[in-house]
Amino acid sequence: MIQIRPVSDLRNKFPEIETLVNEGEPVYLTKNGHGAMVVLNLEKYAELTNDIEIKLDEADHAAEVSDLRYTHEEVFGRLKRKHG
């Protein structure tokens, strides 16, 4: 079940938030009725970002060994054709 809480719960009900997050559930925090942030445990955050770090490292390496560069139109055009 999606957990949406006011940001004040982070301070006032931290143990509840911590329990939800440690169970692997993201907790969406609102401020004045609008989305403000999401709290995740470190394992879930790593799952979301590990591939990104690897891809960025690969791109850095590729840029070091080649002078080949693509415009943003070429990159996004390829992505659209691949996923569209």
Secondary structure, 3 states (H helix, E strand, C coil): CCEEEECHHHHHCHHHHHHHHHCCCCEEEEECCEEEEEECCHHHHHHHHHHHHHHHHHHHHHHHHCCCCCCHHHHHHHHHHHHC
